[in-house]
Amino acid sequence: MLKIGVVGTGHLGKIHLQNLLNLTTEFEVMGFYDTNASTSAAIEEQLNVTAYSDLTDLLNKVDALVVSSPTETHYTIAVRAMKEGKHVFIEKPVCFSVEESKKLLTYSQEAGVLVQVGHVEQFNPAFTHALPYIEFPVFIETHRLAPFQSRGSDVSVVLDLMIHDIDIALKVARSNVKRISATGMEVLSRTIDIASVRLEFENGCVANLTASRIAQHKVRKSRFFMKDSNVVVDFLSRQAHRSKVNHSLMDDSRSLQHNPIEVEDANAIQLELKSFAWAISENKPPLVGLTDAHRALQIAELISEQIHASNQFVK
């Protein structure tokens, strides 16, 4: 059983902590660390988990660490844990900059520890059940929209929301990005709140990605178009369906046959945490490792740079 701790118990960190407490076969939760004393006291009482006032004390108790603190602290905390020989699960985005994520790759290799990154949509049951039907997509279309919340607005919508769809697009396209076209703007925060992006891959695949955190309703939906079929994945409702092109034997007509994809519902956060434990116990690469997260962050950073360079609505 893996002795584990959590750093940062804001919205997502608390969710991680609660899920870890439920995974009693895989983990023994040793405690958590948060710089907010009142938050720590409340969570310690509510969940009956030890709150540490010093990160060093927590690190001395664990084999692995979940880093769910603000993005700008990910690098410093992860490096500190790695130097202590601890395996690390880092929430997305992996770091605040590509330069930091590149250094993390070096540190993890030198320390010989396993690092997984929280691109949780790769564990969404709708996506995992649909993935066998997504082969060599020609066109990808994604919409990830949400009402505005101050939480998460310390980074742009590209790093906050779109990073999930960048990660998925890179996974299924299986090709390098050769061209990026991007536009976006600030609305309610001091960072990019809405972005529209076109990724062109070397193998001919094209992905149009839209992300907004000023929408009235949540939407997390992706469409994958192949030569003779298309797949729709609704990450929010955890449903998926496939449409296949049928060619008539009588004439030259075509029609679409729509079929739901059977999805066995599951807790994606628990699945990614269990995958983290399995990778450590089996000494296997994680499903979403530092290299994958670094690649997604590279694309996200290029998108943000292009938006800032070409748009008068972004300072």
C-alpha positions as CSV (number, residue, x, y, z in Angstrom):
1,M,0.0,0.0,0.0
2,L,1.3,3.4,-1.0
3,K,1.8,6.0,1.7
4,I,0.6,9.3,0.1
5,G,0.0,13.0,1.0
6,V,-1.7,15.9,-0.7
7,V,-0.3,19.5,-1.1
8,G,-2.9,22.1,-1.7
9,T,-6.5,21.5,-0.6
10,G,-8.5,24.0,-2.6
11,H,-11.4,22.8,-4.7
12,L,-9.6,20.1,-6.6
13,G,-7.1,19.2,-3.9
14,K,-9.9,18.4,-1.5
15,I,-11.5,16.2,-4.1
16,H,-8.2,14.3,-4.5
17,L,-8.0,13.9,-0.8
18,Q,-11.6,12.5,-0.5
19,N,-11.0,10.1,-3.3
20,L,-7.7,8.9,-1.9
21,L,-9.4,8.2,1.4
22,N,-11.9,5.9,-0.5
23,L,-9.1,4.0,-2.3
24,T,-8.1,2.0,0.8
25,T,-6.6,-0.9,-1.2
26,E,-4.1,1.3,-3.0
27,F,-3.3,4.2,-0.6
28,E,-2.7,5.0,3.0
29,V,-3.3,8.8,3.4
30,M,-0.8,10.2,5.7
31,G,-2.0,13.8,5.7
32,F,-2.0,17.0,3.7
33,Y,-0.3,20.4,3.6
34,D,-1.9,23.7,2.8
35,T,-0.6,27.2,3.4
36,N,-4.1,28.4,4.5
37,A,-4.4,27.6,8.2
38,S,-8.1,28.0,8.5
39,T,-8.7,25.8,5.4
40,S,-6.4,23.2,6.9
41,A,-8.2,23.2,10.2
42,A,-11.6,22.8,8.6
43,I,-10.5,19.9,6.4
44,E,-8.7,18.2,9.2
45,E,-11.8,18.2,11.3
46,Q,-14.2,17.3,8.4
47,L,-12.2,14.4,6.9
48,N,-10.3,13.3,10.0
49,V,-6.9,13.6,8.2
50,T,-3.7,15.1,9.7
51,A,-2.9,18.6,8.6
52,Y,0.8,19.4,8.5
53,S,2.1,22.9,9.0
54,D,5.4,22.1,7.5
55,L,5.8,20.4,4.1
56,T,9.1,18.7,5.2
57,D,7.2,16.8,7.9
58,L,4.7,15.5,5.4
59,L,7.4,14.5,3.0
60,N,9.1,12.4,5.7
61,K,5.9,10.4,6.1
62,V,5.1,9.5,2.5
63,D,6.2,7.5,-0.6
64,A,4.2,9.7,-3.0
65,L,2.7,13.2,-3.2
66,V,-0.3,14.7,-5.0
67,V,0.5,18.3,-6.0
68,S,-2.7,20.3,-6.4
69,S,-1.5,23.7,-5.3
70,P,-1.7,26.8,-7.5
71,T,0.0,26.2,-10.9
72,E,2.9,28.6,-10.2
73,T,4.0,26.4,-7.2
74,H,3.9,23.1,-9.0
75,Y,7.5,23.2,-10.1
76,T,9.1,24.1,-6.8
77,I,7.0,21.5,-4.8
78,A,7.5,18.7,-7.3
79,V,11.3,19.2,-7.5
80,R,11.5,19.2,-3.7
81,A,9.5,16.0,-3.6
82,M,11.6,14.4,-6.3
83,K,14.9,15.2,-4.5
84,E,13.5,13.4,-1.5
85,G,12.8,10.3,-3.8
86,K,9.1,10.7,-3.8
87,H,6.8,9.7,-6.7
88,V,4.7,12.7,-7.8
89,F,1.2,13.2,-9.2
90,I,0.9,16.7,-10.5
91,E,-2.4,18.4,-11.4
92,K,-2.7,20.0,-14.8
93,P,-1.2,22.2,-16.2
94,V,2.0,20.4,-15.1
95,C,3.8,23.7,-14.7
96,F,3.5,27.4,-15.4
97,S,6.0,27.3,-18.3
98,V,7.6,24.9,-20.8
99,E,11.0,25.8,-19.3
100,E,9.9,24.4,-15.9
101,S,8.3,21.3,-17.3
102,K,11.5,20.6,-19.3
103,K,13.5,20.8,-16.1
104,L,11.1,18.5,-14.3
105,L,11.8,15.8,-17.0
106,T,15.5,16.0,-16.1
107,Y,14.9,15.9,-12.3
108,S,12.5,12.9,-12.6
109,Q,15.0,11.0,-14.6
110,E,17.9,11.8,-12.2
111,A,15.8,10.9,-9.1
112,G,14.4,7.7,-10.7
113,V,10.8,8.5,-9.6
114,L,7.5,8.2,-11.4
115,V,5.6,11.3,-12.3
116,Q,2.0,11.3,-13.5
117,V,0.0,14.4,-14.6
118,G,-3.7,15.0,-14.0
119,H,-5.1,15.1,-17.5
120,V,-8.2,13.4,-16.1
121,E,-10.2,13.3,-19.4
122,Q,-8.0,10.5,-20.6
123,F,-9.7,8.5,-17.8
124,N,-13.2,9.7,-18.5
125,P,-15.2,6.5,-19.2
126,A,-16.9,8.1,-22.2
127,F,-13.5,8.6,-23.9
128,T,-12.0,5.3,-22.8
129,H,-14.9,3.4,-24.2
130,A,-15.0,5.4,-27.4
131,L,-11.2,5.4,-28.0
132,P,-11.1,2.0,-29.9
133,Y,-13.4,3.6,-32.5
134,I,-11.2,6.7,-33.0
135,E,-8.7,5.6,-35.6
136,F,-6.7,8.1,-37.8
137,P,-9.1,11.0,-37.4
138,V,-9.2,13.5,-40.3
139,F,-11.0,16.3,-38.4
140,I,-11.5,17.0,-34.7
141,E,-13.9,19.5,-33.2
142,T,-14.0,20.3,-29.5
143,H,-16.0,22.6,-27.3
144,R,-15.2,23.1,-23.6
145,L,-17.3,25.9,-22.1
146,A,-18.0,26.9,-18.5
147,P,-19.5,29.8,-16.5
148,F,-17.0,32.1,-15.0
149,Q,-15.4,31.3,-11.7
150,S,-12.5,33.2,-10.1
151,R,-11.0,29.8,-9.2
152,G,-8.6,28.8,-12.0
153,S,-8.5,32.3,-13.5
154,D,-4.9,32.7,-12.3
155,V,-4.0,31.0,-15.6
156,S,-5.5,31.5,-19.1
157,V,-8.5,29.4,-20.3
158,V,-5.9,27.7,-22.6
159,L,-4.1,26.3,-19.6
160,D,-7.2,26.0,-17.4
161,L,-9.7,24.2,-19.8
162,M,-8.3,23.8,-23.4
163,I,-5.2,21.9,-22.2
164,H,-7.5,18.9,-21.8
165,D,-8.5,19.0,-25.4
166,I,-5.0,19.7,-26.6
167,D,-3.9,16.6,-24.7
168,I,-6.6,14.4,-26.2
169,A,-6.0,15.8,-29.8
170,L,-2.3,15.0,-29.5
171,K,-3.1,11.5,-28.3
172,V,-5.5,10.5,-31.1
173,A,-3.9,12.4,-34.0
174,R,-0.6,10.6,-33.4
175,S,1.3,13.3,-35.2
176,N,3.3,16.5,-34.6
177,V,1.6,19.9,-34.9
178,K,2.9,21.9,-37.9
179,R,0.7,25.0,-37.8
180,I,-1.3,26.9,-35.2
181,S,-3.9,29.6,-35.7
182,A,-5.3,31.1,-32.6
183,T,-7.4,34.0,-31.4
184,G,-8.8,34.9,-28.0
185,M,-9.6,37.7,-25.5
186,E,-9.9,38.7,-21.9
187,V,-13.4,39.3,-20.6
188,L,-13.7,39.0,-16.9
189,S,-10.2,38.1,-15.7
190,R,-6.7,39.5,-16.4
191,T,-5.9,36.4,-18.5
192,I,-7.4,34.9,-21.7
193,D,-11.1,33.9,-21.0
194,I,-12.1,32.7,-24.4
195,A,-10.0,31.1,-27.2
196,S,-10.5,29.6,-30.6
197,V,-7.7,27.5,-32.0
198,R,-6.9,25.5,-35.2
199,L,-4.2,22.9,-35.0
200,E,-2.9,21.4,-38.3
201,F,-0.9,18.2,-37.9
202,E,1.8,16.8,-40.2
203,N,-0.3,13.8,-41.1
204,G,-3.1,16.0,-42.4
205,C,-5.4,15.9,-39.4
206,V,-7.0,19.2,-38.4
207,A,-8.4,20.1,-34.9
208,N,-10.6,23.0,-34.1
209,L,-10.7,23.7,-30.4
210,T,-12.9,26.2,-28.6
211,A,-12.7,27.0,-24.9
212,S,-14.6,29.6,-22.9
213,R,-15.1,30.3,-19.2
214,I,-17.7,33.0,-19.8
215,A,-20.5,30.6,-21.0
216,Q,-23.9,30.3,-19.5
217,H,-23.8,26.5,-19.3
218,K,-21.1,23.8,-19.1
219,V,-20.2,22.0,-22.3
220,R,-17.4,19.4,-22.7
221,K,-17.9,17.7,-26.0
222,S,-15.6,16.5,-28.8
223,R,-16.3,15.1,-32.2
224,F,-13.8,12.9,-34.1
225,F,-14.3,12.5,-37.9
226,M,-12.8,9.5,-39.7
227,K,-13.1,8.6,-43.4
228,D,-16.2,6.4,-42.9
229,S,-17.4,7.2,-39.4
230,N,-17.5,9.8,-36.7
231,V,-17.5,9.5,-32.9
232,V,-19.0,12.0,-30.5
233,V,-17.8,12.0,-26.8
234,D,-19.7,14.0,-24.2
235,F,-17.2,14.2,-21.3
236,L,-19.8,15.9,-19.1
237,S,-22.6,13.4,-19.4
238,R,-20.1,10.6,-19.9
239,Q,-21.9,9.4,-23.0
240,A,-20.6,8.5,-26.5
241,H,-22.0,7.4,-29.8
242,R,-20.7,6.5,-33.2
243,S,-22.1,7.2,-36.7
244,K,-20.9,4.9,-39.5
245,V,-21.3,5.7,-43.2
246,N,-23.2,3.0,-45.1
247,H,-22.7,2.7,-48.9
248,S,-25.8,1.5,-50.8
249,L,-25.3,-1.6,-53.0
250,M,-28.2,-0.5,-55.2
251,D,-26.9,3.0,-56.1
252,D,-24.3,5.5,-55.2
253,S,-26.1,6.9,-52.2
254,R,-24.8,7.0,-48.6
255,S,-26.5,7.1,-45.2
256,L,-25.4,7.3,-41.6
257,Q,-26.1,4.6,-39.1
258,H,-26.1,6.0,-35.5
259,N,-25.2,3.7,-32.6
260,P,-24.6,4.5,-29.0
261,I,-21.3,3.3,-27.5
262,E,-21.9,1.4,-24.3
263,V,-20.2,3.2,-21.5
264,E,-19.7,1.8,-18.0
265,D,-19.8,4.8,-15.7
266,A,-16.8,5.3,-13.4
267,N,-15.1,8.0,-11.3
268,A,-12.4,9.3,-13.5
269,I,-10.4,10.9,-10.7
270,Q,-10.3,7.6,-8.8
271,L,-9.3,5.8,-12.0
272,E,-6.3,8.1,-12.6
273,L,-5.2,7.8,-9.0
274,K,-5.5,4.0,-9.1
275,S,-3.5,4.1,-12.4
276,F,-0.8,6.1,-10.6
277,A,-0.6,3.5,-7.8
278,W,-0.5,0.7,-10.4
279,A,2.3,2.3,-12.4
280,I,4.4,2.7,-9.3
281,S,3.9,-0.9,-8.0
282,E,4.6,-2.4,-11.5
283,N,7.4,0.1,-12.3
284,K,5.6,0.9,-15.6
285,P,5.3,4.3,-17.4
286,P,2.1,6.2,-16.4
287,L,-0.7,6.7,-18.9
288,V,-0.1,10.4,-18.8
289,G,3.5,11.1,-18.0
290,L,5.7,14.2,-18.0
291,T,6.6,13.9,-21.7
292,D,2.9,13.9,-22.7
293,A,2.2,16.9,-20.3
294,H,5.2,18.7,-21.5
295,R,4.1,18.3,-25.2
296,A,0.6,19.6,-24.4
297,L,2.0,22.5,-22.5
298,Q,4.3,23.4,-25.4
299,I,1.3,23.7,-27.7
300,A,-0.7,25.6,-25.1
301,E,2.2,28.1,-24.7
302,L,2.5,28.6,-28.4
303,I,-1.3,29.2,-28.6
304,S,-1.1,31.8,-25.8
305,E,1.9,33.6,-27.3
306,Q,0.1,33.8,-30.7
307,I,-3.1,35.2,-29.0
308,H,-1.1,37.8,-27.1
309,A,1.0,38.9,-30.1
310,S,-2.0,39.4,-32.5
311,N,-4.9,40.5,-30.4
312,Q,-5.7,44.0,-29.2
313,F,-8.1,42.6,-26.6
314,V,-5.4,40.9,-24.7
315,K,-2.9,42.9,-22.7
